[in-house]
C-alpha cells in the first residue's frame, strides 16, 4: 500500500483542496491481489481504486471507449517473429492509468490509512487518471498514442493498438494491450533505443525476452524457427474450478467400447 501511495504522490495524481460548493466527492477502496509470475514466484499488489460507479455521465465523464490489440494481430506478429527470427521483447507499464491526464474536474476522499493529519476536512482534486474511473483507459490510450506519433511510429489502420516504424533495412512493431507491450524487431539496438524512449516518458518495467501474454506461455525455439503458445495454466485453472484436477486423462473423448452406427 505504501509503494502504491509513493507512486500516486510521486506522480502528483491529486492535490488536497476544500470541496467546492455543489460538487460531489467520489469514494475509493483498496484492492489486494497476489499475482503469479512466469517464474513461479508470487507478487503481492495493493491498488487504490476509485468507485467509478458513482460517476455521472455528461458531468464526470463523456467518452470512455478505448481500443485493445486484437488476438489476430498478436498471432500474425508472433508468426512473423518465428519465420523472420525476430527479437521479441516485453514491457510492462507501472501504474498505467496514472499517466492519463483528466479533462473533467473530479474530487475524491482521501485514501483510508493515509489521511493527512490536520487536513482531514480536505478532499483530493484529481489531476491524473486513477484505476476505477470510467475514462481511465481512454485517457491512458490517448496519451500513449500521441507519444507514439511524436516518435514517428505509424498506427496500423486495421488495429489501432499496433504501431510500426520502418528503418533502412529493418522495422519495429509494437503491440499494446492495456499495460502490456510486445516489441518485435530484427535489430536489438533499435528495440533498446525504443525502450529508453518509453522509460523516459512512462514508468516502465523491462521484462526482457517475452515469456507470457494474456496468460499464455510463449515457448521459443530459435534454432528451429518455432514459437508455441501454451495455455496449460489456464487449463489447470479450469480443472481446479470444476474440481477435476484429480481426473484421469484419456486418449479419446468417448469410451473405447462405444460403437457408432452408420446413421
C-alpha positions in Angstrom: 0.0 0.0 0.0 2.9 2.3 0.8 4.5 1.6 -2.6 1.2 2.4 -4.3 0.9 5.7 -2.3 4.5 6.6 -3.2 3.7 6.1 -6.9 0.5 8.2 -6.6 2.1 11.1 -4.7 5.3 10.9 -6.8 3.2 11.2 -9.9 1.2 14.2 -8.4 -2.0 12.4 -9.0 -4.0 14.8 -6.8 -3.8 18.0 -4.7 -5.6 18.5 -1.4 -8.3 21.2 -1.5 -11.6 22.1 0.1 -14.6 20.6 -1.8 -16.2 23.3 -3.9 -19.8 24.1 -3.3 -22.2 21.9 -5.3 -19.5 19.3 -6.2 -19.8 15.6 -5.2 -16.9 13.6 -3.9 -16.1 10.1 -5.1 -15.2 7.3 -2.7 -12.4 4.8 -3.1 -11.2 1.4 -1.8 -8.0 -0.7 -1.5 -7.9 -3.8 -3.7 -5.4 -6.6 -2.9 -4.1 -9.2 -5.3 -1.5 -12.0 -5.4 0.0 -12.1 -8.9 1.6 -15.3 -10.2 4.8 -14.5 -12.1 6.0 -16.7 -15.1 8.9 -17.9 -12.9 6.5 -19.4 -10.4 7.1 -16.6 -7.8 4.2 -14.6 -6.2 3.9 -10.8 -6.1 1.7 -9.0 -3.6 -0.1 -6.0 -5.1 -2.2 -3.3 -3.5 -4.1 -0.9 -5.6 -6.2 2.2 -4.8 -9.4 2.1 -6.9 -12.0 4.8 -7.3 -15.6 3.7 -7.1 -16.4 4.8 -10.7 -20.0 3.6 -10.5 -20.6 6.9 -8.6 -19.7 8.9 -11.7 -22.5 10.7 -13.6 -22.4 10.6 -17.5 -22.0 14.1 -19.0 -20.7 15.5 -15.7 -17.9 13.3 -14.6 -17.1 11.7 -18.0 -18.2 11.7 -21.6 -16.4 9.3 -23.9 -15.0 6.0 -22.4 -14.1 3.8 -25.4 -10.5 2.7 -25.8 -9.2 0.1 -28.3 -7.3 -3.1 -27.4 -4.9 -5.1 -29.6 -6.7 -7.9 -31.5 -5.8 -11.5 -30.9 -5.4 -12.0 -34.7 -2.8 -9.2 -34.7 -0.8 -10.9 -31.9 -0.9 -14.2 -33.8 0.2 -12.6 -37.0 3.1 -10.7 -35.4 4.2 -13.9 -33.5 4.1 -15.8 -36.8 6.4 -13.1 -38.3 8.7 -13.3 -35.3 9.1 -17.1 -35.8 9.6 -17.0 -39.6 11.9 -14.0 -39.7 13.7 -14.9 -36.5 13.0 -11.5 -34.9 13.7 -10.4 -31.4 10.6 -10.4 -29.2 10.7 -8.2 -26.0 8.1 -7.4 -23.4 7.5 -4.3 -21.3 5.0 -3.6 -18.6 3.8 -0.1 -17.6 3.8 0.6 -13.9 0.6 2.3 -12.5 -0.7 2.6 -16.1 -3.7 4.8 -15.6 -1.8 7.4 -13.6 -0.2 8.6 -16.9 -3.6 9.7 -18.3 -4.5 13.4 -17.9 -8.1 14.2 -16.9 -10.3 16.6 -18.8 -13.0 16.8 -16.1 -12.9 18.2 -12.5 -13.2 15.2 -10.2 -12.9 15.0 -6.4 -12.2 12.0 -4.2 -12.0 11.4 -0.5 -8.5 10.8 1.0 -7.4 7.1 0.9 -8.1 5.1 4.0 -5.0 4.7 6.2 -3.3 7.7 4.5 -5.4 10.7 5.6 -3.1 13.7 6.2 -3.2 14.8 9.8 -4.6 18.3 10.4 -6.1 18.2 6.9 -8.9 15.7 7.4 -11.6 18.0 6.0 -9.8 18.4 2.6 -10.5 16.2 -0.5 -8.3 15.1 -3.3 -8.8 17.0 -6.6 -7.6 14.6 -9.2 -5.0 15.8 -11.7 -4.3 12.4 -13.2 -6.5 9.4 -14.1 -6.9 6.7 -11.5 -8.0 3.0 -11.6 -11.7 2.6 -11.4 -12.6 5.9 -13.3 -14.8 5.3 -16.3 -12.4 7.3 -18.6 -9.2 6.0 -17.2 -8.4 3.6 -20.0 -9.3 6.1 -22.7 -7.1 8.8 -21.2 -4.1 6.4 -20.9 -4.5 5.3 -24.6 -4.8 8.9 -25.8 -1.5 9.9 -24.0 0.3 6.8 -25.3 -1.0 7.2 -28.8 0.2 10.9 -29.0 3.6 9.9 -27.7 4.0 7.1 -30.4 3.1 9.7 -33.1 5.7 12.1 -31.6 8.5 9.5 -32.0 7.4 8.8 -35.6 5.6 5.5 -35.3 2.7 4.8 -37.6 -0.5 3.4 -36.2 -1.9 0.4 -38.1 -5.2 1.2 -39.8 -6.5 -2.3 -39.2 -5.6 -2.3 -35.5 -5.2 0.9 -33.5 -3.0 -0.8 -30.9 -0.4 -1.9 -33.4 2.4 0.6 -34.2 5.2 0.2 -36.8 8.3 2.2 -37.6 10.5 1.4 -40.6 14.2 2.0 -40.9 16.6 1.5 -43.9 16.7 -2.3 -43.7 14.6 -3.2 -40.7 11.4 -2.3 -38.8 9.9 -2.4 -35.3 6.4 -3.4 -34.4 4.9 -2.6 -31.0 1.6 -4.1 -29.8 -0.2 -2.5 -26.8 -2.7 -4.4 -24.6 -3.7 -2.0 -21.7 -0.3 -2.0 -19.8 1.4 -4.9 -21.6 3.7 -4.2 -24.6 5.2 -6.6 -27.1 8.0 -5.3 -29.2 9.2 -7.2 -32.3 12.2 -6.3 -34.5 15.3 -7.6 -36.2 17.7 -5.1 -34.5 18.1 -5.3 -30.7 19.8 -1.8 -30.7 16.7 -0.2 -32.2 14.5 -2.1 -29.7 16.7 -0.9 -26.8 16.5 2.6 -28.0 12.7 2.5 -28.1 12.7 1.0 -24.6 14.8 4.0 -23.4 12.4 6.5 -25.1 9.4 4.8 -23.4 11.1 4.7 -20.0 11.8 8.4 -20.2 8.1 9.2 -20.8 6.4 6.5 -18.6 7.4 4.4 -15.6 8.2 1.1 -17.2 9.3 -2.4 -16.2 11.5 -4.2 -18.7 10.6 -7.9 -18.7 13.3 -8.8 -21.3 12.5 -11.6 -23.8 8.7 -12.2 -24.0 7.7 -15.2 -22.0 3.9 -14.6 -21.4 1.0 -12.8 -23.0 -2.7 -13.0 -22.0 -1.8 -15.7 -19.5 -0.4 -17.8 -22.4 3.2 -19.0 -22.1 5.4 -18.2 -25.1 7.8 -21.1 -25.9 10.5 -20.1 -28.4 12.9 -22.3 -30.2 15.1 -20.0 -32.4 17.2 -22.9 -33.8 14.2 -24.5 -35.4 12.3 -21.2 -36.0 9.3 -22.2 -34.0 7.2 -20.4 -31.5 4.5 -22.1 -29.4 1.7 -20.7 -27.2 0.8 -22.8 -24.2 -2.4 -22.4 -22.1 -1.6 -25.0 -19.6 -2.0 -22.6 -16.7 -5.5 -21.6 -17.9 -6.5 -25.3 -18.4 -5.3 -26.1 -14.9 -7.3 -23.2 -13.6 -10.5 -24.5 -15.3 -9.8 -28.0 -13.9 -9.5 -26.6 -10.3 -12.7 -24.6 -10.8 -14.7 -27.7 -11.5 -12.7 -30.0 -9.1 -11.3 -32.0 -12.0 -7.6 -31.7 -11.2 -7.5 -35.3 -10.0 -9.4 -36.6 -13.1 -7.7 -39.3 -15.1 -6.6 -38.4 -18.7 -7.9 -40.5 -21.6 -6.8 -40.8 -25.2 -10.3 -40.5 -26.7 -13.2 -38.2 -25.9 -15.6 -41.2 -25.9 -15.4 -44.6 -24.3 -13.5 -47.1 -26.5 -16.3 -49.6 -26.1 -18.8 -47.1 -27.6 -19.8 -48.2 -31.1 -21.3 -45.7 -33.6 -23.7 -46.9 -36.3 -23.6 -45.6 -39.9 -26.6 -43.4 -39.2 
